[in-house]
Amino acid sequence: SVITGDIACSPIAGTAMTGFSFTADASNKFSTSAQLTGQAYAASFAAPTPATLTTAVLDMGIAYTDASQRVTTSPANLNINAGAISGLTFTPGVYKWDSAITFGGDIYIKGNRDSLFIFQTVSNIVAGTAAKVLLVDDGSGNGWPLAANIVWVSAGVLDVGT
């Protein structure tokens, strides 16, 4: 797999991020990997990385609590395909499953830069090795959906394949 963007772990050491071949930068504030287009950060790296990650973890907790308490207003957004979502297109909204969310193929997120998508599950999220989350412009003239506006809420684990 190749990850687009940055990844981090905190409050644990960088050795918790397995499956990557990391190379630390000269300052030891981050690492890079051929499997990652961004940078990797960990609480065990040089300052200011640990303090930045502490803030990020606190912010993540606030965001998780907010997103997990959102309620879908559409019955059509409940338990779609029993969680098997490969090939499906999602428009802005809150989606909820009482099972794992799985996709071995691509899924499509259709909206604009102001659209919000929340995917909630009481179980795991499993994305296959070749699976992609593709952003689709809704044609409104208001830009493409932003990855920052796509929220995954899982009470289980996230498995992104190999």
MDTraj code that builds the backbone (N, CA, C; nanometers):
import mdtraj as md
import numpy as np

residues = "SER VAL ILE THR GLY ASP ILE ALA CYS SER PRO ILE ALA GLY THR ALA MET THR GLY PHE SER PHE THR ALA ASP ALA SER ASN LYS PHE SER THR SER ALA GLN LEU THR GLY GLN ALA TYR ALA ALA SER PHE ALA ALA PRO THR PRO ALA THR LEU THR THR ALA VAL LEU ASP MET GLY ILE ALA TYR THR ASP ALA SER GLN ARG VAL THR THR SER PRO ALA ASN LEU ASN ILE ASN ALA GLY ALA ILE SER GLY LEU THR PHE THR PRO GLY VAL TYR LYS TRP ASP SER ALA ILE THR PHE GLY GLY ASP ILE TYR ILE LYS GLY ASN ARG ASP SER LEU PHE ILE PHE GLN THR VAL SER ASN ILE VAL ALA GLY THR ALA ALA LYS VAL LEU LEU VAL ASP ASP GLY SER GLY ASN GLY TRP PRO LEU ALA ALA ASN ILE VAL TRP VAL SER ALA GLY VAL LEU ASP VAL GLY THR".split()
xyz = np.array([
    [0.0839, -0.1192, 0.0000],
    [0.0000, 0.0000, 0.0000],
    [0.0874, 0.1242, 0.0000],
    [0.0328, 0.2307, -0.0507],
    [0.0970, 0.3615, -0.0443],
    [-0.0006, 0.4559, 0.0223],
    [0.0465, 0.5289, 0.1209],
    [-0.0377, 0.6240, 0.1931],
    [-0.0060, 0.7634, 0.1429],
    [-0.1090, 0.8376, 0.1071],
    [-0.0939, 0.9756, 0.0643],
    [-0.1195, 1.0646, 0.1851],
    [-0.0207, 1.1410, 0.2250],
    [-0.0347, 1.2286, 0.3406],
    [0.0545, 1.1840, 0.4541],
    [0.0379, 1.2522, 0.5677],
    [0.1186, 1.2247, 0.6861],
    [0.0516, 1.1197, 0.7740],
    [0.1328, 1.0497, 0.8546],
    [0.0824, 0.9569, 0.9551],
    [0.1574, 0.9843, 1.0855],
    [0.0978, 0.9417, 1.1964],
    [0.1624, 0.9631, 1.3255],
    [0.1118, 0.8621, 1.4262],
    [0.1891, 0.8448, 1.5331],
    [0.1433, 0.7675, 1.6471],
    [0.1837, 0.8418, 1.7737],
    [0.0949, 0.8409, 1.8693],
    [0.1208, 0.9075, 1.9962],
    [0.0199, 0.8568, 2.0969],
    [0.0554, 0.8343, 2.2173],
    [0.1786, 0.8735, 2.2873],
    [0.2877, 0.7670, 2.2846],
    [0.2866, 0.6799, 2.1870],
    [0.3845, 0.5712, 2.1812],
    [0.4979, 0.6024, 2.0839],
    [0.6005, 0.5201, 2.0865],
    [0.7189, 0.5396, 2.0024],
    [0.6916, 0.5067, 1.8560],
    [0.7773, 0.5584, 1.7709],
    [0.7646, 0.5351, 1.6277],
    [0.7743, 0.3895, 1.5873],
    [0.8317, 0.3056, 1.6708],
    [0.8424, 0.1626, 1.6392],
    [0.7049, 0.0960, 1.6334],
    [0.6022, 0.1645, 1.6813],
    [0.4660, 0.1101, 1.6745],
    [0.4116, 0.1105, 1.5314],
    [0.4696, 0.1911, 1.4448],
    [0.4265, 0.1957, 1.3043],
    [0.5052, 0.0893, 1.2293],
    [0.4434, -0.0255, 1.2091],
    [0.5117, -0.1380, 1.1464],
    [0.4758, -0.1495, 0.9984],
    [0.5592, -0.2196, 0.9243],
    [0.5338, -0.2435, 0.7828],
    [0.5917, -0.1366, 0.6926],
    [0.6642, -0.0409, 0.7491],
    [0.7253, 0.0666, 0.6718],
    [0.8768, 0.0593, 0.6851],
    [0.9466, 0.1071, 0.5832],
    [1.0914, 0.1247, 0.5915],
    [1.1163, 0.2736, 0.6091],
    [1.1344, 0.3170, 0.7335],
    [1.1488, 0.4595, 0.7636],
    [1.2930, 0.5055, 0.7597],
    [1.3114, 0.6300, 0.7175],
    [1.4397, 0.6983, 0.7238],
    [1.4171, 0.8294, 0.7976],
    [1.4855, 0.8478, 0.9111],
    [1.4705, 0.9708, 0.9895],
    [1.5373, 1.0871, 0.9173],
    [1.4767, 1.2064, 0.9268],
    [1.5416, 1.3249, 0.8723],
    [1.6546, 1.3651, 0.9677],
    [1.7396, 1.4572, 0.9259],
    [1.8565, 1.4958, 1.0050],
    [1.8209, 1.5520, 1.1423],
    [1.7050, 1.6166, 1.1543],
    [1.6636, 1.6766, 1.2817],
    [1.5942, 1.5764, 1.3742],
    [1.5585, 1.4590, 1.3225],
    [1.4835, 1.3556, 1.3937],
    [1.3442, 1.4033, 1.4371],
    [1.2887, 1.5010, 1.3643],
    [1.1534, 1.5488, 1.3931],
    [1.0486, 1.4676, 1.3174],
    [1.0896, 1.3991, 1.2118],
    [0.9998, 1.3162, 1.1318],
    [1.0808, 1.2134, 1.0561],
    [1.0104, 1.1174, 0.9952],
    [1.0733, 1.0170, 0.9086],
    [1.0003, 1.0150, 0.7752],
    [1.0646, 0.9565, 0.6751],
    [1.0035, 0.9389, 0.5436],
    [1.0086, 0.7909, 0.5074],
    [0.9300, 0.7554, 0.4080],
    [0.9266, 0.6177, 0.3602],
    [0.8815, 0.6172, 0.2148],
    [0.9282, 0.5205, 0.1383],
    [0.8846, 0.5060, -0.0007],
    [0.7362, 0.4700, -0.0072],
    [0.6804, 0.4182, 0.1024],
    [0.5394, 0.3788, 0.1063],
    [0.4484, 0.4928, 0.1505],
    [0.5036, 0.6122, 0.1613],
    [0.4332, 0.7263, 0.2181],
    [0.4691, 0.8513, 0.1401],
    [0.3683, 0.9249, 0.0907],
    [0.4000, 1.0482, 0.0187],
    [0.4224, 1.1650, 0.1134],
    [0.3805, 1.1519, 0.2387],
    [0.4011, 1.2559, 0.3393],
    [0.5143, 1.2183, 0.4335],
    [0.4944, 1.2527, 0.5589],
    [0.5942, 1.2259, 0.6607],
    [0.5320, 1.1477, 0.7750],
    [0.6154, 1.0779, 0.8508],
    [0.5712, 1.0020, 0.9680],
    [0.6239, 1.0705, 1.0933],
    [0.5363, 1.0817, 1.1939],
    [0.5712, 1.1474, 1.3196],
    [0.5412, 1.0531, 1.4354],
    [0.6181, 1.0667, 1.5434],
    [0.5939, 0.9862, 1.6631],
    [0.6358, 1.0646, 1.7865],
    [0.5764, 1.0277, 1.8996],
    [0.6066, 1.0953, 2.0267],
    [0.7514, 1.0776, 2.0681],
    [0.8185, 0.9768, 2.0135],
    [0.9590, 0.9518, 2.0481],
    [1.0565, 1.0359, 1.9648],
    [1.0054, 1.1166, 1.8728],
    [1.0918, 1.1987, 1.7889],
    [1.1292, 1.3279, 1.8613],
    [1.2178, 1.4075, 1.8022],
    [1.2681, 1.5309, 1.8639],
    [1.1602, 1.6389, 1.8719],
    [1.1780, 1.7295, 1.9690],
    [1.0874, 1.8434, 1.9865],
    [1.0888, 1.9288, 1.8600],
    [0.9769, 1.9862, 1.8227],
    [0.8509, 1.9996, 1.8955],
    [0.7489, 1.8885, 1.8653],
    [0.7931, 1.7814, 1.7992],
    [0.6995, 1.6766, 1.7568],
    [0.6147, 1.6204, 1.8711],
    [0.6702, 1.5830, 1.9869],
    [0.5847, 1.5275, 2.0929],
    [0.4733, 1.6232, 2.1378],
    [0.5039, 1.7504, 2.1538],
    [0.4021, 1.8475, 2.1962],
    [0.2958, 1.8664, 2.0878],
    [0.3394, 1.8694, 1.9637],
    [0.2443, 1.8828, 1.8528],
    [0.1503, 1.7628, 1.8482],
    [0.2052, 1.6434, 1.8700],
    [0.1225, 1.5228, 1.8684],
    [0.0267, 1.5174, 1.9872],
    [0.0685, 1.5675, 2.1030],
    [-0.0222, 1.5726, 2.2182],
    [-0.1433, 1.6583, 2.1851],
    [-0.1207, 1.7724, 2.1226],
    [-0.2316, 1.8589, 2.0812],
    [-0.3189, 1.7877, 1.9789],
    [-0.2559, 1.7191, 1.8849],
    [-0.3315, 1.6469, 1.7817],
    [-0.4179, 1.5373, 1.8428],
    [-0.3653, 1.4640, 1.9403],
    [-0.4423, 1.3567, 2.0053],
    [-0.5626, 1.4153, 2.0795],
    [-0.5430, 1.5257, 2.1493],
    [-0.6555, 1.5903, 2.2188],
    [-0.7616, 1.6364, 2.1188],
    [-0.7178, 1.6981, 2.0092],
    [-0.8114, 1.7426, 1.9050],
    [-0.8844, 1.6245, 1.8427],
    [-0.8119, 1.5134, 1.8232],
    [-0.8728, 1.3941, 1.7657],
    [-0.9821, 1.3399, 1.8578],
    [-0.9575, 1.3420, 1.9871],
    [-1.0581, 1.2961, 2.0830],
    [-1.1844, 1.3790, 2.0768],
    [-1.1683, 1.5094, 2.0654],
    [-1.2841, 1.5992, 2.0535],
    [-1.3599, 1.5704, 1.9242],
    [-1.2859, 1.5540, 1.8147],
    [-1.3489, 1.5262, 1.6851],
    [-1.4200, 1.3913, 1.6856],
    [-1.3575, 1.2890, 1.7457],
    [-1.4188, 1.1563, 1.7513],
    [-1.5498, 1.1614, 1.8306],
    [-1.5471, 1.2278, 1.9443],
    [-1.6685, 1.2386, 2.0262],
    [-1.7792, 1.3093, 1.9493],
    [-1.7454, 1.4186, 1.8822],
    [-1.8448, 1.4921, 1.8049],
    [-1.9017, 1.4059, 1.6924],
    [-1.8137, 1.3433, 1.6143],
    [-1.8593, 1.2641, 1.4993],
    [-1.9382, 1.1411, 1.5425],
    [-1.8991, 1.0794, 1.6531],
    [-1.9699, 0.9584, 1.6969],
    [-2.1088, 0.9891, 1.7510],
    [-2.1320, 1.1132, 1.7896],
    [-2.2630, 1.1511, 1.8430],
    [-2.3565, 1.2069, 1.7363],
    [-2.3074, 1.2231, 1.6153],
    [-2.3931, 1.2723, 1.5069],
    [-2.4939, 1.1641, 1.4702],
    [-2.6137, 1.2066, 1.4363],
    [-2.7220, 1.1137, 1.4038],
    [-2.7588, 1.1308, 1.2572],
    [-2.7759, 1.0188, 1.1885],
    [-2.8213, 1.0265, 1.0501],
    [-2.9689, 1.0648, 1.0477],
    [-3.0042, 1.1509, 0.9554],
    [-3.1437, 1.1929, 0.9425],
    [-3.2150, 1.1173, 0.8317],
    [-3.1420, 1.0279, 0.7654],
    [-3.2006, 0.9537, 0.6541],
    [-3.1942, 0.8032, 0.6799],
    [-3.3086, 0.7365, 0.6853],
    [-3.3076, 0.5908, 0.7008],
    [-3.2294, 0.5207, 0.5894],
    [-3.2197, 0.5840, 0.4732],
    [-3.1456, 0.5254, 0.3616],
    [-2.9957, 0.5187, 0.3906],
    [-2.9483, 0.5923, 0.4921],
    [-2.8064, 0.5944, 0.5257],
    [-2.7695, 0.4956, 0.6355],
    [-2.8611, 0.4056, 0.6692],
    [-2.8369, 0.3074, 0.7742],
    [-2.8057, 0.1699, 0.7147],
    [-2.6963, 0.1105, 0.7578],
    [-2.6601, -0.0273, 0.7227],
    [-2.6620, -0.0568, 0.5731],
    [-2.6145, 0.0377, 0.4937],
    [-2.6117, 0.0208, 0.3484],
    [-2.5306, -0.1035, 0.3125],
    [-2.5908, -0.1916, 0.2329],
    [-2.5246, -0.3130, 0.1817],
    [-2.4608, -0.3964, 0.2925],
    [-2.5151, -0.3887, 0.4118],
    [-2.4613, -0.4620, 0.5281],
    [-2.3122, -0.4331, 0.5485],
    [-2.2704, -0.3138, 0.5074],
    [-2.1318, -0.2710, 0.5272],
    [-2.0377, -0.2971, 0.4114],
    [-2.0796, -0.3741, 0.3111],
    [-1.9956, -0.4029, 0.1943],
    [-2.0150, -0.2896, 0.0935],
    [-1.9252, -0.1915, 0.0925],
    [-1.9507, -0.0666, 0.0207],
    [-1.8691, -0.0469, -0.1071],
    [-1.7967, -0.1481, -0.1540],
    [-1.7203, -0.1347, -0.2785],
    [-1.8104, -0.0869, -0.3918],
    [-1.7590, 0.0090, -0.4692],
    [-1.8306, 0.0569, -0.5867],
    [-1.9393, 0.1590, -0.5587],
    [-1.9683, 0.1871, -0.4329],
    [-2.0767, 0.2796, -0.3998],
    [-2.0302, 0.4247, -0.4022],
    [-2.1262, 0.5146, -0.4295],
    [-2.1019, 0.6587, -0.4267],
    [-2.1788, 0.7170, -0.3092],
    [-2.1107, 0.7990, -0.2300],
    [-2.1716, 0.8613, -0.1131],
    [-2.1794, 1.0113, -0.1321],
    [-2.2949, 1.0674, -0.1014],
    [-2.3158, 1.2115, -0.1026],
    [-2.3082, 1.2603, 0.0421],
    [-2.3032, 1.3917, 0.0652],
    [-2.2857, 1.4415, 0.2015],
    [-2.3901, 1.3854, 0.2983],
    [-2.3445, 1.3531, 0.4196],
    [-2.4357, 1.3034, 0.5208],
    [-2.3663, 1.2181, 0.6245],
    [-2.4475, 1.1676, 0.7165],
    [-2.4013, 1.0768, 0.8212],
    [-2.4501, 0.9372, 0.7842],
    [-2.3574, 0.8421, 0.7796],
    [-2.3870, 0.7028, 0.7460],
    [-2.3511, 0.6165, 0.8660],
    [-2.4353, 0.5178, 0.8956],
    [-2.4119, 0.4349, 1.0136],
    [-2.4350, 0.2878, 0.9829],
    [-2.3449, 0.2026, 1.0390],
    [-2.3565, 0.0577, 1.0241],
    [-2.3486, -0.0098, 1.1608],
    [-2.4255, -0.1180, 1.1731],
    [-2.4201, -0.2036, 1.2921],
    [-2.3306, -0.3237, 1.2655],
    [-2.2470, -0.3119, 1.1638],
    [-2.1542, -0.4182, 1.1240],
    [-2.0251, -0.3512, 1.0790],
    [-1.9286, -0.4317, 1.0398],
    [-1.8041, -0.3774, 0.9851],
    [-1.8317, -0.3081, 0.8515],
    [-1.7488, -0.2111, 0.8202],
    [-1.7497, -0.1475, 0.6881],
    [-1.6339, -0.2103, 0.6119],
    [-1.6634, -0.2679, 0.4942],
    [-1.5583, -0.3317, 0.4151],
    [-1.5645, -0.2836, 0.2707],
    [-1.4482, -0.2650, 0.2122],
    [-1.4423, -0.2371, 0.0689],
    [-1.3091, -0.2829, 0.0126],
    [-1.3197, -0.3756, -0.0823],
    [-1.2022, -0.4281, -0.1506],
    [-1.1746, -0.3512, -0.2777],
    [-1.2743, -0.2765, -0.3237],
    [-1.2616, -0.1938, -0.4432],
    [-1.2828, -0.0480, -0.4064],
    [-1.2892, 0.0351, -0.5078],
    [-1.3009, 0.1789, -0.4861],
    [-1.4377, 0.2183, -0.4310],
    [-1.4391, 0.3280, -0.3555],
    [-1.5639, 0.3954, -0.3186],
    [-1.5502, 0.5408, -0.3616],
    [-1.6634, 0.6066, -0.3784],
    [-1.6657, 0.7422, -0.4329],
    [-1.7341, 0.8366, -0.3345],
    [-1.6686, 0.9486, -0.3098],
    [-1.7208, 1.0517, -0.2201],
    [-1.7541, 1.1715, -0.3085],
    [-1.8841, 1.1971, -0.3278],
    [-1.9275, 1.3006, -0.4215],
    [-1.9849, 1.4202, -0.3463],
    [-1.9238, 1.5364, -0.3695],
    [-1.9697, 1.6579, -0.3043],
    [-1.8845, 1.7750, -0.3470],
    [-1.8701, 1.8724, -0.2569],
    [-1.7878, 1.9894, -0.2832],
    [-1.7079, 2.0232, -0.1577],
    [-1.6342, 2.1328, -0.1622],
    [-1.5430, 2.1643, -0.0510],
    [-1.6150, 2.1916, 0.0807],
    [-1.7467, 2.2169, 0.0776],
    [-1.8223, 2.2410, 0.2002],
    [-1.8964, 2.1166, 0.2487],
    [-1.8870, 2.0068, 0.1753],
    [-1.9598, 1.8835, 0.2092],
    [-1.8936, 1.8115, 0.3257],
    [-1.9768, 1.7517, 0.4117],
    [-1.9282, 1.6730, 0.5245],
    [-1.9805, 1.5311, 0.5118],
    [-1.8914, 1.4345, 0.5330],
    [-1.9243, 1.2928, 0.5246],
    [-1.8790, 1.2270, 0.6546],
    [-1.9694, 1.1598, 0.7239],
    [-1.9342, 1.0887, 0.8462],
    [-1.9779, 0.9434, 0.8298],
    [-1.8819, 0.8515, 0.8459],
    [-1.9071, 0.7080, 0.8360],
    [-1.8854, 0.6477, 0.9751],
    [-1.9914, 0.5947, 1.0344],
    [-1.9856, 0.5396, 1.1699],
    [-2.0090, 0.3892, 1.1671],
    [-1.9299, 0.3165, 1.2465],
    [-1.9530, 0.1736, 1.2634],
    [-1.9233, 0.1333, 1.4072],
    [-1.9982, 0.0360, 1.4557],
    [-1.9734, -0.0194, 1.5888],
    [-1.8666, -0.1282, 1.5806],
    [-1.8126, -0.1496, 1.4618],
    [-1.7166, -0.2578, 1.4395],
    [-1.5913, -0.2036, 1.3715],
    [-1.5353, -0.2819, 1.2800],
    [-1.4108, -0.2496, 1.2117],
    [-1.4343, -0.1816, 1.0780],
    [-1.3283, -0.1198, 1.0263],
    [-1.3250, -0.0680, 0.8901],
    [-1.2123, -0.1428, 0.8198],
    [-1.2466, -0.2137, 0.7114],
    [-1.1489, -0.2956, 0.6403],
    [-1.1459, -0.2523, 0.4934],
    [-1.0320, -0.1967, 0.4523],
    [-1.0126, -0.1553, 0.3135],
    [-0.9125, -0.2509, 0.2502],
    [-0.9463, -0.3075, 0.1367],
    [-0.8589, -0.4021, 0.0684],
    [-0.7329, -0.3368, 0.0157],
    [-0.6387, -0.4186, -0.0236],
    [-0.5082, -0.3728, -0.0694],
    [-0.5181, -0.2736, -0.1844],
    [-0.6053, -0.2963, -0.2799],
    [-0.6158, -0.2082, -0.3961],
    [-0.7273, -0.1039, -0.3824],
    [-0.7949, -0.1003, -0.2688],
    [-0.9090, -0.0100, -0.2503],
    [-0.8646, 0.1359, -0.2465],
    [-0.9487, 0.2224, -0.3026],
    [-0.9237, 0.3665, -0.3010],
    [-1.0514, 0.4382, -0.2605],
    [-1.0350, 0.5508, -0.1941],
    [-1.1451, 0.6424, -0.1671],
    [-1.1247, 0.7573, -0.2651],
    [-1.2137, 0.7680, -0.3628],
    [-1.1982, 0.8662, -0.4701],
    [-1.2953, 0.9826, -0.4505],
    [-1.2449, 1.1036, -0.4647],
    [-1.3259, 1.2233, -0.4489],
    [-1.3835, 1.2639, -0.5839],
    [-1.5126, 1.2988, -0.5835],
    [-1.5837, 1.3322, -0.7072],
    [-1.6502, 1.4687, -0.6909],
    [-1.6251, 1.5579, -0.7840],
    [-1.6866, 1.6911, -0.7849],
    [-1.8355, 1.6777, -0.8147],
    [-1.9184, 1.7446, -0.7359],
    [-2.0636, 1.7360, -0.7568],
    [-2.1152, 1.8307, -0.8646],
    [-2.0260, 1.9079, -0.9267],
    [-2.0661, 1.9970, -1.0350],
    [-2.1278, 2.1276, -0.9884],
    [-2.1266, 2.1555, -0.8598],
    [-2.1896, 2.2774, -0.8063],
    [-2.1065, 2.4024, -0.8318],
    [-1.9802, 2.3842, -0.8742],
    [-1.8912, 2.4979, -0.8915],
    [-1.8241, 2.5386, -0.7609],
    [-1.8460, 2.4600, -0.6579],
    [-1.7911, 2.4912, -0.5258],
    [-1.6720, 2.4012, -0.4912],
    [-1.6011, 2.3535, -0.5931],
    [-1.4815, 2.2735, -0.5715],
    [-1.5089, 2.1271, -0.5435],
    [-1.4024, 2.0552, -0.5129],
    [-1.4057, 1.9121, -0.4861],
    [-1.4230, 1.8874, -0.3374],
    [-1.4687, 1.7676, -0.2995],
    [-1.4740, 1.7343, -0.1565],
    [-1.3331, 1.7387, -0.0965],
    [-1.3254, 1.7781, 0.0290],
    [-1.1980, 1.7830, 0.0985],
    [-1.1803, 1.6585, 0.1848],
    [-1.0615, 1.5991, 0.1795],
    [-1.0346, 1.4822, 0.2634],
    [-1.0561, 1.5152, 0.4110],
    [-1.0307, 1.6388, 0.4494],
    [-1.0482, 1.6805, 0.5891],
    [-1.1945, 1.6766, 0.6330],
    [-1.2863, 1.6700, 0.5381],
    [-1.4295, 1.6670, 0.5698],
    [-1.4882, 1.5270, 0.5584],
    [-1.4016, 1.4267, 0.5556],
    [-1.4447, 1.2866, 0.5529],
    [-1.3990, 1.2244, 0.6840],
    [-1.4952, 1.1825, 0.7654],
    [-1.4652, 1.1342, 0.9001],
    [-1.5084, 0.9886, 0.9120],
    [-1.4179, 0.9052, 0.9612],
    [-1.4450, 0.7638, 0.9848],
    [-1.4476, 0.7410, 1.1349],
    [-1.5583, 0.6896, 1.1866],
    [-1.5731, 0.6611, 1.3289],
    [-1.5873, 0.5116, 1.3453],
    [-1.4883, 0.4502, 1.4107],
    [-1.4888, 0.3049, 1.4284],
    [-1.4681, 0.2695, 1.5749],
    [-1.5526, 0.1802, 1.6253],
    [-1.5332, 0.1291, 1.7611],
    [-1.4351, 0.0117, 1.7590],
    [-1.3924, -0.0287, 1.6404],
    [-1.2993, -0.1408, 1.6250],
    [-1.1666, -0.0953, 1.5693],
    [-1.1130, -0.1764, 1.4795],
    [-0.9818, -0.1478, 1.4204],
    [-0.9964, -0.0995, 1.2765],
    [-0.8911, -0.0364, 1.2283],
    [-0.8819, 0.0042, 1.0890],
    [-0.7765, -0.0834, 1.0241],
    [-0.8158, -0.1542, 0.9183],
    [-0.7254, -0.2426, 0.8462],
    [-0.7209, -0.1937, 0.7017],
    [-0.6047, -0.1426, 0.6593],
    [-0.5918, -0.0864, 0.5254],
    [-0.5177, -0.1775, 0.4289],
    [-0.5195, -0.3055, 0.4526],
    [-0.4586, -0.4004, 0.3587],
    [-0.3077, -0.3981, 0.3668],
    [-0.2459, -0.4501, 0.2594],
    [-0.0998, -0.4579, 0.2600],
    [-0.0408, -0.3679, 0.1546],
])
top = md.Topology()
chain = top.add_chain()
for i, resn in enumerate(residues, 1):
    res = top.add_residue(resn, chain, resSeq=i)
    for name in ("N", "CA", "C"):
        top.add_atom(name, md.element.get_by_symbol(name[0]), res)
traj = md.Trajectory(xyz[None], top)
